[in-house]
Amino acid sequence: MARLTKRWLAPFDWELVTEINRGLCQQKNALHKPTSDGHAPAKNLWQKNQSEELTLTEAIDVCLKCHKLAPFCFYNGNTFAAIARDFIMEVSKDIPPDKVHILRSIAGHIVAGTATDVERRQLEEMLSEVFQPKR
């Protein structure tokens, strides 16, 4: 299992998360507004984890949890999937482009809640390869 820990969420303060959602809503002419039920819990979860050292898988799971809390009226999945895909770009310099594409796709599926167990295992296997110490 890939165990590299890092502050994956640190570059994304809640204001940036909100701006990402605002941009997605603007592109689709959708209402950008926080929800009354999910916004505060998602913001709290995000801010609690933002400065934590997490594995990449744990960071992706925070994105999934925030998506499920639905902090915004529209495009929650797209918002948090975009952030998770950015995590993958941070580790992509030593990965062949085809694998980067697969990792980004799987990360997006996990955040959207549509990933299969096979995809989750595939993510872990690929990340283990990426984070294995060089000999």
C-alpha positions in Angstrom: 0.0 0.0 0.0 1.3 3.4 -0.9 2.2 5.2 2.3 3.8 8.4 1.2 2.3 11.0 3.5 2.0 14.7 2.6 -0.1 17.7 3.2 -2.1 17.0 0.0 -4.9 19.4 0.9 -2.7 22.3 2.1 -2.7 24.2 -1.2 -6.5 24.1 -1.3 -8.0 26.3 1.4 -11.7 26.4 1.7 -11.9 29.7 -0.2 -10.2 28.0 -3.2 -12.5 25.0 -3.0 -15.4 27.5 -3.1 -13.9 29.3 -6.1 -13.4 26.0 -8.0 -17.1 25.3 -7.4 -18.1 28.9 -8.4 -16.1 28.5 -11.7 -17.8 25.2 -12.5 -21.2 26.6 -11.8 -20.5 29.7 -13.9 -19.4 27.6 -16.9 -22.7 25.7 -16.8 -24.9 28.6 -15.8 -25.8 26.9 -12.5 -26.5 28.5 -9.1 -23.4 28.7 -7.0 -24.6 28.7 -3.4 -23.7 26.8 -0.2 -26.2 24.3 1.1 -27.7 24.7 4.5 -27.1 21.1 5.6 -23.8 20.2 4.0 -21.7 23.3 3.8 -20.6 23.7 7.4 -19.8 19.9 8.0 -17.8 19.7 4.7 -15.9 22.9 5.5 -15.1 21.6 9.0 -14.0 18.3 7.6 -11.8 19.9 5.0 -10.2 22.4 7.4 -9.6 19.7 10.0 -7.6 17.7 7.4 -6.1 20.5 5.4 -2.8 20.7 7.3 -2.7 16.9 8.2 -0.1 14.5 6.8 -2.2 12.1 4.8 -1.6 9.4 2.3 -2.8 10.2 -1.2 -5.6 7.6 -0.8 -6.7 9.3 2.5 -6.7 12.7 0.8 -8.8 11.3 -2.0 -11.2 9.9 0.6 -11.5 13.3 2.2 -12.6 14.6 -1.2 -15.2 11.8 -1.4 -16.6 12.5 2.0 -16.9 16.2 1.2 -18.6 15.4 -2.0 -21.1 13.3 -0.2 -21.8 16.1 2.3 -22.8 18.2 -0.6 -21.6 21.6 0.6 -22.7 23.4 -2.6 -26.0 23.3 -4.6 -24.3 21.9 -7.7 -21.2 20.3 -9.0 -19.9 18.9 -5.7 -18.5 15.8 -7.3 -16.8 17.8 -10.1 -15.3 20.2 -7.6 -13.7 17.6 -5.4 -12.7 15.3 -8.3 -10.9 18.2 -9.9 -8.9 18.7 -6.7 -8.1 15.0 -6.4 -6.9 14.9 -10.0 -4.6 17.8 -9.1 -3.1 15.6 -6.4 -2.2 13.0 -9.1 -0.5 15.7 -11.2 1.9 16.4 -8.3 3.2 12.8 -8.5 3.1 12.5 -12.3 6.7 13.6 -13.1 8.1 10.1 -12.9 5.0 8.3 -14.2 4.4 7.4 -17.8 1.5 9.6 -19.3 -0.8 6.6 -19.8 -0.6 5.7 -16.1 -1.1 9.3 -15.1 -4.3 9.3 -17.1 -5.5 6.1 -15.4 -4.6 7.4 -11.9 -6.5 10.6 -12.6 -9.5 8.7 -13.9 -9.6 6.4 -10.9 -9.2 9.3 -8.5 -12.2 11.0 -10.2 -14.3 7.8 -10.0 -13.5 7.4 -6.3 -14.5 11.0 -5.5 -17.6 10.6 -7.6 -18.5 7.5 -5.6 -18.6 5.3 -8.7 -15.2 3.5 -8.3 -15.3 -0.3 -8.1 -13.2 -2.3 -5.6 -11.1 -3.3 -8.6 -10.3 0.4 -9.3 -9.5 1.1 -5.7 -7.0 -1.9 -5.7 -5.6 -0.7 -9.0 -5.0 2.8 -7.5 -3.2 1.3 -4.5 -1.1 -1.0 -6.7 -0.1 1.9 -9.0 0.7 4.2 -6.1 2.8 1.5 -4.5 4.8 1.3 -7.6 5.2 5.1 -7.7 6.2 5.5 -4.1 8.5 2.5 -3.8 11.9 3.5 -2.8 14.3 3.6 -5.7 17.1 1.0 -5.4 
